């Protein structure tokens, strides 16, 4: 029911985007990302992380950027390299803390990295979390996300 309500809300927002003044990047986020990551990047427990709390750690680091691009939901998205670069730049500007600075994605970077999507996401994420600056914060955030999704006994 929750996803159905979101879908209806998205259809209303997208069909009347001139009324709400949505940018093309915001529209792409609503269409391709918000179903799992939420309208404001708040995530869905057990489905997707809160990108509004953690994305800056990934975008400010070369390995983190590659990881984000190679995630199957991004690498395989039915978007052009330019659209995907615009979308990721929008996500970074909307959901990343101002304390993080990140270089804007280019269509060339997207084209190069999305050719080999990640398939063992959990393994790659665990390895990357060990190396990223702020890894303690990220690891705690991820553990909280996973443990909140586990059934209570």
Rosetta silent file (secondary structure, phi, psi, omega in degrees, C-alpha in Angstrom):
SEQUENCE: XXXXXXXXXXXXXXXXXXXXXXXXXXXXXXXXXXXXXXXXXXXXXXXXXXXXXXXXXXXXXXXXXXXXXXXXXXXXXXXXXXXXXXXXXXXXXXXXXXXXXXXXXXXXXXXXXXXXXXXXXXXXXXXXXXXXXXXXXXXXXXXXXXXXXXXXX
SCORE:     score description
SCORE:     0.000 S_00000001
   1 L     0.000  -40.990 -178.055    0.000    0.000    0.000 S_00000001
   2 H   -61.367  -43.281 -179.610    2.814    2.406    0.886 S_00000001
   3 H   -69.252  -36.068  178.340    4.481    1.988   -2.492 S_00000001
   4 H   -63.405  -42.881  178.209    1.146    2.352   -4.301 S_00000001
   5 H   -63.498  -40.381  177.547    0.476    5.635   -2.514 S_00000001
   6 H   -63.268  -42.060 -179.864    3.977    6.842   -3.423 S_00000001
   7 H   -60.901  -42.627  178.686    3.418    5.880   -7.041 S_00000001
   8 H   -63.563  -44.085  178.385    0.193    7.857   -7.134 S_00000001
   9 H   -60.630  -43.093  179.361    1.884   10.851   -5.529 S_00000001
  10 H   -61.874  -42.658  179.948    4.727   10.645   -8.056 S_00000001
  11 H   -61.750  -40.795  179.302    2.299   10.545  -10.984 S_00000001
  12 H   -64.935  -47.078 -178.908    0.541   13.638   -9.656 S_00000001
  13 H   -62.665  -43.556 -174.197    3.818   15.486   -9.070 S_00000001
  14 H   -73.176  -38.879 -179.611    5.330   14.563  -12.413 S_00000001
  15 H   -72.278  -20.027  179.173    2.261   15.305  -14.521 S_00000001
  16 L  -118.496   35.250 -175.594    1.945   18.690  -12.882 S_00000001
  17 H   -61.512  -28.670  178.263    5.643   19.525  -12.565 S_00000001
  18 H   -66.671  -31.314  176.963    5.159   22.973  -14.052 S_00000001
  19 H   -67.299  -40.443 -178.030    2.819   23.723  -11.179 S_00000001
  20 H   -92.123  -10.813  177.563    5.400   22.612   -8.630 S_00000001
  21 L    68.077   38.192  179.789    8.421   23.883  -10.589 S_00000001
  22 L   -72.980  141.127  173.599   10.416   20.643  -10.413 S_00000001
  23 L   -76.538  163.391  178.248   13.792   20.544  -12.107 S_00000001
  24 H   -62.628  -34.127  179.900   14.468   17.764  -14.605 S_00000001
  25 H   -68.623  -40.724  177.775   16.916   16.245  -12.106 S_00000001
  26 H   -63.870  -41.138  177.456   14.323   16.266   -9.321 S_00000001
  27 H   -60.905  -43.413  177.843   11.869   14.632  -11.692 S_00000001
  28 H   -61.880  -40.902  177.562   14.456   11.927  -12.502 S_00000001
  29 H   -60.858  -46.979 -179.470   15.000   11.348   -8.774 S_00000001
  30 H   -60.200  -41.546 -178.026   11.258   10.973   -8.201 S_00000001
  31 H   -73.260  -39.131 -169.036   10.917    8.537  -11.097 S_00000001
  32 H  -110.508  -14.219 -172.645   14.013    6.413  -10.567 S_00000001
  33 L  -125.986  -35.284 -169.738   15.113    6.706   -6.932 S_00000001
  34 H   -67.558  -23.035  178.708   12.393    7.808   -4.539 S_00000001
  35 H   -58.542  -34.386  178.216   10.511    4.510   -4.594 S_00000001
  36 H  -104.160  -39.981 -173.855   13.305    2.978   -2.521 S_00000001
  37 H   -91.520   -3.953  178.636   15.212    5.962   -1.112 S_00000001
  38 L    85.078  160.208 -177.215   12.172    8.066   -0.206 S_00000001
  39 L   -65.012  -27.072 -178.773   11.068   11.485   -1.371 S_00000001
  40 L  -119.436   21.431  178.728   13.687   13.182    0.805 S_00000001
  41 L    75.694   16.507 -175.550   16.391   10.513    0.765 S_00000001
  42 L   -77.108  -10.400  177.037   15.201    9.084    4.078 S_00000001
  43 L    74.145  173.712  176.659   15.449    5.475    2.879 S_00000001
  44 E  -131.521  120.660 -176.179   13.290    2.496    3.687 S_00000001
  45 L   -53.240  128.643  178.277   14.414    0.199    6.504 S_00000001
  46 L    81.357   -6.555 -179.699   15.631   -3.102    5.115 S_00000001
  47 L  -115.288  -52.448 -177.702   15.363   -1.913    1.516 S_00000001
  48 E  -150.220  149.483 -177.356   17.638    1.083    1.025 S_00000001
  49 L   -75.372  167.498  176.584   19.845    3.321    3.168 S_00000001
  50 L   -79.947   92.217 -177.752   19.229    6.923    4.154 S_00000001
  51 H   -65.904  -23.221  179.821   21.148    8.635    1.407 S_00000001
  52 H   -69.920   -8.498  178.294   20.366   11.994    2.981 S_00000001
  53 H  -109.976  -21.637 -170.326   22.720   11.040    5.846 S_00000001
  54 H  -123.787  -14.088 -171.073   25.527    9.154    4.108 S_00000001
  55 H   -60.516  -33.253 -179.131   25.877   10.114    0.444 S_00000001
  56 H   -59.285  -36.954  178.691   28.465   12.830    1.103 S_00000001
  57 H   -60.653  -38.361 -178.611   30.963   10.286    2.428 S_00000001
  58 H   -77.017  -42.616 -174.382   30.769    8.390   -0.848 S_00000001
  59 H   -72.640  -22.554 -178.666   30.737   11.344   -3.237 S_00000001
  60 L   -85.957    5.551 -174.155   33.771   13.036   -1.677 S_00000001
  61 L  -134.563  135.478 -177.522   35.955    9.984   -2.351 S_00000001
  62 H   -56.575  -47.301  179.867   37.065    8.446   -5.662 S_00000001
  63 H   -64.513  -37.805  178.670   36.348    4.867   -4.574 S_00000001
  64 H   -65.130  -38.976  178.096   32.985    5.918   -3.164 S_00000001
  65 H   -62.766  -45.898  179.233   32.032    7.611   -6.420 S_00000001
  66 H   -60.614  -42.849  179.531   32.888    4.485   -8.407 S_00000001
  67 H   -58.447  -47.927 -178.960   30.863    2.373   -5.989 S_00000001
  68 H   -59.242  -46.955 -178.206   27.796    4.607   -6.362 S_00000001
  69 H   -63.650  -35.882 -175.020   27.963    4.542  -10.174 S_00000001
  70 H   -82.455   -9.058  176.352   28.413    0.753  -10.252 S_00000001
  71 L   -57.873  134.677 -175.291   25.380   -0.028   -8.059 S_00000001
  72 H   -54.268  -38.157  179.421   22.991   -1.976  -10.310 S_00000001
  73 H   -64.570  -22.028  178.290   20.118    0.457   -9.767 S_00000001
  74 H   -97.581  -52.258 -176.997   22.327    3.239  -11.087 S_00000001
  75 H   -58.606  -36.023 -175.587   24.539    1.465  -13.625 S_00000001
  76 L  -100.128    6.818  179.714   21.561   -0.225  -15.276 S_00000001
  77 L   -60.686  141.653 -179.202   19.133    2.702  -15.034 S_00000001
  78 L   -78.673   56.129 -179.509   17.416    3.453  -18.346 S_00000001
  79 L  -127.166  152.396  175.378   19.040    6.888  -18.478 S_00000001
  80 L   -70.334  164.102  177.600   21.707    8.362  -20.710 S_00000001
  81 H   -58.839  -39.685  179.854   25.142    8.972  -19.217 S_00000001
  82 H   -66.332  -44.563  177.782   24.406   12.701  -19.205 S_00000001
  83 H   -61.261  -41.225 -179.330   21.050   12.254  -17.448 S_00000001
  84 H   -66.858  -39.893  176.091   22.655    9.993  -14.862 S_00000001
  85 H   -61.917  -45.013  178.645   25.454   12.506  -14.227 S_00000001
  86 H   -61.341  -43.162  179.767   22.860   15.266  -13.790 S_00000001
  87 H   -62.432  -48.781 -179.501   20.820   13.080  -11.434 S_00000001
  88 H   -65.033  -35.322  175.767   23.813   12.136   -9.261 S_00000001
  89 H   -65.380  -39.310  177.067   24.936   15.765   -9.130 S_00000001
  90 H   -64.469  -46.257  178.767   21.442   16.757   -7.999 S_00000001
  91 H   -57.805  -45.411  179.101   21.420   14.024   -5.340 S_00000001
  92 H   -61.428  -42.865 -178.406   24.796   15.226   -4.100 S_00000001
  93 H   -72.982  -30.132 -178.625   23.712   18.854   -3.932 S_00000001
  94 H   -84.291  -37.348 -169.099   20.382   18.039   -2.269 S_00000001
  95 H  -113.035   -6.734 -179.512   21.362   15.339    0.205 S_00000001
  96 L   -92.930  139.430  177.823   25.035   15.837    0.982 S_00000001
  97 L   -62.167  145.138  177.144   26.068   17.950    3.940 S_00000001
  98 L   -60.789  -17.715  178.855   27.759   21.242    3.011 S_00000001
  99 L   -71.628  -14.873  176.132   30.793   19.993    4.946 S_00000001
 100 L  -100.589  133.252  172.337   31.427   17.568    2.082 S_00000001
 101 L  -112.537  140.825  177.992   32.622   18.885   -1.212 S_00000001
 102 L  -137.144  147.609  176.620   32.406   16.717   -4.266 S_00000001
 103 L   -77.501  136.985  179.959   33.455   17.090   -7.855 S_00000001
 104 L   -62.544  143.014  175.679   30.518   17.040  -10.227 S_00000001
 105 L   -70.200  147.699  174.415   29.987   13.825  -12.148 S_00000001
 106 L  -115.816  159.092  178.244   30.580   13.947  -15.882 S_00000001
 107 H   -64.598  -29.431  178.509   28.942   11.869  -18.565 S_00000001
 108 H   -67.217  -43.189  177.867   32.410   10.493  -19.404 S_00000001
 109 H   -62.611  -43.890  179.555   32.920    9.272  -15.817 S_00000001
 110 H   -62.170  -47.377 -178.731   29.460    7.686  -15.803 S_00000001
 111 H   -57.249  -43.872 -177.688   30.053    6.015  -19.185 S_00000001
 112 H   -67.753  -47.466 -171.063   33.341    4.490  -18.059 S_00000001
 113 H   -81.958  -27.386 -175.044   32.249    3.206  -14.641 S_00000001
 114 L   -78.995   -6.959 -178.633   28.728    1.942  -15.335 S_00000001
 115 L   -66.076  -24.812 -179.510   29.960   -0.647  -17.852 S_00000001
 116 L  -125.254   84.037 -179.410   30.737   -3.099  -15.036 S_00000001
 117 L   -63.759  154.447  174.909   27.927   -3.064  -12.451 S_00000001
 118 L   -77.769  140.761  175.975   28.509   -4.525   -8.992 S_00000001
 119 L  -116.009  -29.451  175.826   26.831   -7.836   -8.336 S_00000001
 120 L  -102.997   73.576 -172.559   28.129   -8.648   -4.854 S_00000001
 121 H   -61.299  -45.342 -176.967   27.034   -5.355   -3.354 S_00000001
 122 H   -60.568  -44.225  178.641   27.292   -6.369    0.301 S_00000001
 123 H   -62.075  -48.061 -179.680   30.892   -7.580   -0.072 S_00000001
 124 H   -61.941  -41.470 -179.211   31.943   -4.444   -1.952 S_00000001
 125 H   -63.283  -46.193 -179.687   30.173   -2.190    0.552 S_00000001
 126 H   -60.067  -43.270  178.521   31.869   -3.836    3.550 S_00000001
 127 H   -65.067  -43.603 -178.934   35.302   -3.483    1.950 S_00000001
 128 H   -65.710  -41.307 -179.107   34.669    0.112    0.942 S_00000001
 129 H   -60.009  -28.724  178.140   33.365    1.104    4.387 S_00000001
 130 H   -68.775  -28.259 -172.707   36.701    0.046    5.882 S_00000001
 131 H  -101.539  -19.234 -176.352   38.568    2.491    3.626 S_00000001
 132 L   -74.351  142.930  171.151   36.306    5.541    3.436 S_00000001
 133 L   -60.176  141.237 -177.805   36.940    8.574    5.644 S_00000001
 134 L    79.348   20.353 -173.647   34.230    8.609    8.302 S_00000001
 135 H   -61.586  -28.514  177.843   33.982    4.838    8.156 S_00000001
 136 H   -65.556  -44.705  178.847   32.902    4.592   11.800 S_00000001
 137 H   -62.590  -46.406 -179.465   29.924    6.847   11.171 S_00000001
 138 H   -63.477  -44.702 -178.945   29.041    4.979    7.995 S_00000001
 139 H   -62.218  -43.146  178.289   29.427    1.551    9.588 S_00000001
 140 H   -63.619  -42.548  179.609   27.205    2.538   12.535 S_00000001
 141 H   -61.898  -42.916 -178.707   24.620    3.998   10.168 S_00000001
 142 H   -69.528  -41.179  177.700   24.632    0.851    8.055 S_00000001
 143 H   -61.279  -41.624  178.783   24.455   -1.478   11.074 S_00000001
 144 H   -62.799  -41.980  178.781   21.500    0.498   12.410 S_00000001
 145 H   -60.733  -46.758 -178.387   19.782    0.236    9.021 S_00000001
 146 H   -68.867  -46.410 -176.515   20.318   -3.552    8.874 S_00000001
 147 H   -67.331  -31.077  177.432   19.453   -4.224   12.522 S_00000001
 148 H   -67.322  -25.492 -178.807   16.280   -2.136   12.278 S_00000001
 149 H   -86.068  -18.060 -178.385   15.177   -4.365    9.412 S_00000001
 150 L   -71.894  141.257  178.492   15.800   -7.610   11.297 S_00000001
 151 L   -64.936  140.965  178.471   12.736   -9.241   12.867 S_00000001
 152 L   -78.639  138.052  179.624   12.545   -8.783   16.630 S_00000001
 153 L  -108.596    0.000    0.000   12.715  -11.971   18.660 S_00000001
